[in-house]
Amino acid sequence: MTRTLIGFFLASLTLMAHAETARFYGYAFDLETDKYLYTEVHEQVIDEGVWKSGTIHYVAPDGSPMGKKTMDFSKSGSIPIYRLDLPYVNYAEGISKVTDAEVALYKINEGQRSEKTVKRSQNLAADSGFHNLIRDNFAALMDGETIKMRLAVAGNLDSYRFRLRKTGETTFDGKPAVQFKIELDSLLRLLVDDLQLTYEPEARRLVAYRGISNVHNPATGKPYNARIVYTDQAPEGAPDDLPPLTGR
């Protein structure tokens, strides 16, 4: 028994040694006015290059907290069990369960909870899990392939068919970058804006995002349409007392 406990303890130390927590910021701007809206403070637990769990704190320009999102990728790399809380608009959403067959979505709006279970299909992603799906298919995307996927949207209690493809090359902070687009794979794309993503290709690192945000506009109660950049350079008006960066 003692030998077994020692073995377990050493194995635990080995696992802990491989895990690290990376912190970085995302700065969000309104798509129409380019007004600075908020800062995302990301903390990701990475184990041997795999994103295992994490949190995002949303911070207003005056430094006050706006909300928090927690994510757990232990059931799926592309479908996190997560919860987003935005107390200032009395809203929450998330995924409470992921099995081989289904995904349980929920949202809480003004104290009213709604739930729905959607089928877990091939290439299903949800919330920040689309990032892992992109990384898994990065080589194919760089070769010009179009990836078909479904995206579960907890705020709508439903999932939708999307397609993902490379749209061009650019630079970000003076370095080479590639651009991808996620758009609805149906006629609904004529009514719904697509998501535009910019990646640093060598590390497959997301450096910019354009599209619907997790954070809601208190004036309308609807998510912002935002441009979010993941950079070390804070914009004018951002809080200056955020936690220090540890890399990613």
C-alpha positions in Angstrom: 0.0 0.0 0.0 2.8 2.4 0.9 4.6 1.7 -2.4 1.3 2.4 -4.2 0.8 5.7 -2.5 4.4 6.8 -3.2 3.9 5.9 -6.9 0.7 7.9 -7.0 2.3 10.8 -5.3 5.3 10.8 -7.8 2.9 10.5 -10.7 0.9 13.5 -9.4 4.1 15.5 -9.2 5.0 14.6 -12.7 1.6 15.8 -14.0 1.9 19.0 -12.0 5.3 19.7 -13.4 4.0 19.6 -17.0 1.0 22.0 -16.3 1.5 25.7 -16.5 -0.8 28.7 -16.3 -0.5 31.3 -19.0 -2.0 34.8 -18.7 -2.7 37.3 -21.5 -5.0 40.1 -22.3 -7.6 40.8 -25.0 -8.7 44.4 -25.7 -12.2 44.8 -27.1 -13.4 47.7 -29.3 -16.8 48.4 -30.7 -16.9 47.4 -34.4 -18.9 50.5 -35.5 -17.3 53.2 -33.4 -13.9 51.6 -32.5 -14.5 52.8 -28.9 -12.6 50.8 -26.3 -15.1 48.6 -24.4 -13.4 46.3 -22.0 -10.4 44.1 -21.3 -10.3 40.3 -21.2 -7.9 38.8 -18.7 -7.2 35.2 -19.8 -5.8 32.5 -17.6 -5.2 29.1 -19.3 -4.0 25.9 -17.7 -1.9 24.2 -20.4 -0.6 20.6 -19.9 1.9 19.4 -22.5 0.6 21.9 -25.1 -3.1 21.0 -24.5 -5.5 23.6 -23.1 -7.2 21.9 -20.1 -9.1 24.7 -18.4 -9.2 28.4 -17.9 -10.9 31.6 -16.8 -11.6 34.9 -18.4 -12.3 38.0 -16.3 -14.0 40.9 -18.1 -12.8 44.3 -16.8 -14.4 47.6 -17.6 -12.3 50.7 -18.6 -12.5 52.0 -15.0 -11.1 48.7 -13.7 -14.4 47.4 -12.2 -15.3 43.7 -12.9 -18.0 43.1 -15.5 -18.1 39.3 -15.4 -16.3 36.0 -15.5 -16.2 32.8 -17.6 -14.9 29.5 -16.4 -14.0 26.6 -18.9 -13.2 23.0 -18.4 -12.1 20.9 -21.5 -11.8 17.6 -19.7 -14.8 16.1 -21.6 -13.9 17.5 -25.1 -11.2 19.8 -26.5 -13.8 21.6 -28.6 -16.8 21.6 -26.3 -16.0 23.0 -22.8 -18.2 22.7 -19.8 -18.4 26.4 -19.1 -20.3 29.2 -17.3 -20.4 32.8 -18.3 -21.7 35.2 -15.6 -22.5 38.9 -16.4 -24.1 40.2 -13.1 -24.5 43.8 -14.4 -27.1 42.6 -16.9 -28.4 39.7 -14.7 -27.4 37.1 -17.3 -25.6 33.8 -17.3 -25.2 31.0 -19.8 -23.2 27.8 -20.3 -22.8 24.1 -20.9 -23.5 21.9 -17.9 -22.9 18.5 -19.4 -21.0 16.9 -22.3 -21.4 13.2 -23.1 -20.6 11.1 -26.2 -24.2 11.6 -27.4 -25.3 15.1 -26.3 -24.5 18.5 -24.9 -26.6 20.3 -22.3 -27.0 24.0 -22.9 -28.6 26.6 -20.5 -29.1 30.3 -20.1 -30.4 32.4 -17.2 -31.9 35.7 -18.2 -33.4 38.0 -15.5 -33.6 35.0 -13.2 -35.4 32.8 -15.6 -33.5 29.6 -16.5 -34.0 27.8 -19.8 -32.3 24.6 -20.9 -32.0 22.4 -24.0 -30.0 19.4 -25.0 -28.5 19.2 -28.5 -27.0 16.2 -30.3 -23.3 15.9 -30.2 -22.3 15.5 -33.8 -18.9 15.3 -35.6 -16.9 18.5 -35.5 -19.2 20.1 -33.0 -17.7 23.0 -31.1 -18.9 25.5 -28.6 -17.8 28.8 -27.2 -14.0 29.1 -27.0 -13.7 25.5 -28.1 -13.7 26.6 -31.7 -10.1 27.7 -31.1 -9.0 24.2 -30.5 -11.0 22.9 -33.5 -9.1 25.5 -35.7 -5.7 24.4 -34.2 -6.6 20.7 -34.9 -7.4 21.5 -38.5 -4.7 24.2 -39.0 -2.7 22.4 -41.7 -5.8 21.6 -43.8 -7.0 25.2 -43.5 -3.6 26.5 -44.6 -3.8 24.1 -47.6 -7.1 25.8 -48.6 -9.6 23.2 -47.4 -13.0 24.3 -46.1 -13.9 22.7 -42.7 -17.5 21.9 -42.0 -18.5 22.3 -38.3 -21.4 22.8 -36.0 -21.4 25.4 -33.3 -23.5 25.1 -30.2 -24.7 28.5 -29.0 -25.8 28.4 -25.4 -27.4 31.9 -25.7 -29.7 30.6 -28.4 -30.1 27.1 -26.9 -29.3 25.6 -30.3 -26.5 24.5 -32.7 -25.9 25.6 -36.2 -24.0 24.5 -39.3 -20.9 26.6 -40.0 -18.0 26.4 -42.4 -14.5 27.6 -41.8 -11.9 28.6 -44.3 -8.7 30.6 -44.9 -9.4 34.0 -46.5 -6.0 35.6 -46.8 -2.6 36.6 -45.3 -1.8 39.7 -43.4 0.5 41.0 -40.7 -0.1 41.6 -37.0 2.2 43.6 -34.8 4.7 43.5 -37.7 4.7 39.7 -38.0 3.1 37.4 -40.6 -0.4 36.3 -39.9 -3.3 34.4 -41.6 -7.0 35.2 -41.7 -9.9 32.7 -41.3 -13.6 33.2 -41.6 -16.4 31.2 -39.9 -19.8 31.7 -41.6 -23.1 30.0 -41.4 -23.4 27.1 -43.8 -27.0 28.1 -44.8 -28.9 31.0 -46.2 -29.0 32.4 -42.7 -25.5 33.8 -43.5 -27.3 36.5 -45.4 -28.7 37.8 -42.1 -26.0 36.9 -39.6 -22.5 38.4 -39.7 -19.6 36.0 -39.9 -16.6 35.7 -37.5 -13.2 36.8 -38.7 -10.1 35.5 -37.0 -6.4 36.3 -37.4 -3.8 33.8 -36.3 0.0 33.8 -36.0 0.7 30.7 -38.0 3.8 29.3 -36.5 2.4 29.0 -33.0 -1.3 28.7 -34.3 -2.0 31.6 -31.9 -5.2 33.7 -32.1 -4.1 37.4 -32.3 -7.3 39.1 -33.4 -11.1 38.4 -33.6 -14.0 40.3 -35.2 -17.6 39.3 -34.4 -20.2 38.8 -31.7 -18.8 39.2 -28.2 -19.6 37.3 -25.0 -20.1 40.7 -23.2 -23.5 42.4 -23.4 -24.2 46.0 -24.0 -26.1 47.2 -20.9 -28.0 49.7 -23.1 -29.5 47.0 -25.3 -29.0 43.8 -23.3 -27.5 42.2 -26.4 -23.9 41.1 -27.1 -21.5 43.6 -28.4 -20.2 43.3 -31.9 -16.5 43.7 -31.2 -13.0 43.7 -32.5 -10.7 42.1 -30.0 -6.9 42.2 -30.2 -4.6 40.0 -28.2 -1.5 42.1 -27.8 1.0 43.2 -25.1 0.2 46.9 -25.9 -2.6 48.2 -23.8 -4.9 50.8 -25.5 -5.5 54.3 -24.2 -8.1 54.1 -21.4 -7.4 50.5 -20.3 -6.9 49.9 -16.6 -3.3 50.0 -15.5 -3.6 47.7 -12.5 -4.3 44.4 -14.3 -2.3 41.2 -13.2 1.1 40.9 -14.8 1.6 38.9 -18.0 3.1 35.4 -17.8 3.1 34.6 -21.5 1.2 32.0 -23.4 
